[in-house]
Amino acid sequence: MGRYTGPVCRLCRREGQKLFLKGTKCFTDKCPIERRAYAPGQHGPATARRRKASEYANQLREKQKVKRIYGVSEKPFRNLFEKAAHQPGVTGENLLVGLESRLDNIVYRMGFGSSRKEARQLVRHRHVHVNARLVDIPSYQVQPGDEVRIAPKSKDILPVQASLESKTRPSQVGWLAVDDGSRTGRMVERPTRADIPLAVQEQLIVELYSK
């Protein structure tokens, strides 16, 4: 299945919360989830009156929510879970750390893109270097000590400038060091669960894939 190309606000309404998939546009008063706080579709308003969701439904919704936040399709998401399951430590936390370490997410966290989708486009369009080498793979896993830089010829392109100047720019995380002037950042250390500002229950995803 290809990448979702429909209205992203429908995804937020389906999950019942803002996923900030449109970057700065999610902070406007016209956000659909604030005007229609129910699932999309003709039967959306009736969902609030349905019986309590099953355990499986809650697990599935949590997985879908995390996939949509990071813009990852099912196969690479499952592969990342399998990798996390074979690493020492807590599987759910390892999964989130793997998602946070993706190059497109790093570019977003550094503030060079207003959303993960825009950051992914910057990577795909060859505007990003890692350790002075061009990398155009959004899923590339950034390691501690790696330097992520906007390519010299792309430092002043409009998306990067607009993102850096935005009042709704993501707050800086302690495991990344960023220099806005040179459009450069570095992963200081691998993030822990406490470092990831994401309100999700990753254990539900582990339970779903463990069935």
Beta strands, then each sheet from edge to edge (+ up, - down):
strand 1: 128-130
strand 2: 133-134
strand 3: 147-150
strand 4: 176-179
strand 5: 184-187
sheet 1: 2+ 1- 3+ 5- 4+
end
